Amino acid sequence: MLAAGAGTSEIARATGLSRQAVLRIKDDPAAAEKALTSWEA
């Protein structure tokens, strides 16, 4: 959704995440991917 140009609030509503979480992911997608990978382990 970020790549498609959707706004932060729109993404937050669609995913159930907070706006702050969406902004953190947007600011550092590599760190977000790393955290996701560690949660799957």
C-alpha positions in Angstrom: 0.0 0.0 0.0 2.9 2.3 0.7 4.3 1.7 -2.7 0.9 2.4 -4.3 0.9 5.8 -2.6 -1.8 5.2 0.0 -1.8 7.6 2.9 -0.8 6.7 6.5 -4.3 6.9 7.9 -5.8 4.8 5.1 -3.2 2.1 5.6 -3.7 2.2 9.4 -7.5 1.7 9.0 -7.1 -1.1 6.4 -4.6 -3.0 8.4 -5.6 -2.4 12.0 -2.2 -0.9 12.8 -1.7 2.5 14.5 -0.7 5.4 12.4 2.5 5.5 14.5 3.3 1.9 13.5 2.7 2.6 9.8 5.0 5.7 10.0 7.8 3.6 11.7 7.4 1.0 8.9 7.5 3.7 6.3 10.6 5.3 7.8 12.6 2.1 8.1 11.1 -0.8 6.1 14.3 -2.9 6.6 14.0 -2.8 10.4 10.3 -3.6 10.2 11.1 -6.7 8.0 13.8 -7.7 10.4 11.4 -7.5 13.4 8.8 -9.5 11.5 11.3 -12.2 10.7 12.4 -12.4 14.4 8.8 -12.8 15.5 8.2 -15.7 13.2 11.1 -17.7 14.8 
